[in-house]
Amino acid sequence: MEHRGAARRQGARERGRVPHRGRDPRGCRRKPEQLLAADEESEAARAKAAQELDELKARFAENGDEVNLAWIGYSLDGIDDLAEMARLSGWKVQEFYRARDRRVRLVQRMLTEKK
C-alpha cells in the first residue's frame, strides 16, 4: 500500500503540485497547534520585516536619500536590475551603486544600534 502512496506523491511532484497544507515536507500530517504556531511565527516575521522597512525608509527620508527611497520602491515592485531602475528614474546607474554602499553602511549602523 505504501508503495502506491509514494508513487502518487511522486506523480504529484512531477506535475508541479504542492503538498497539502496540513502536511510537512516529508508528507506527515501536522497537528493544528503546529500549523497555528507556524502561521503566528510567519505573521510575526512579516510584521517585524514591515516595521524594519518602515524604519529604513524613515532614515533614508531623514537623510534626504532619494535614490535609496526609489530603490526600495522599485524593489517592492519586483524590479531588481539597477540599469532598469536608472532608466525609469532618470538617475545614472552609478547613483544606484553609490546608494547601495550607503544602504549597507546604514543597515550596519542600525544593527549595531540594536545590540
MOTADA-V89705 format. One record per pair of residues at least 12 apart in sequence whose C-alpha atoms are under 6 Angstrom apart, sorted by the first residue. I is the first residue (numbers start at 1). J is the second residue. Records with the same first field share a line. If there is no record, write none. Layout:
I=J, J
This chain:
68=99
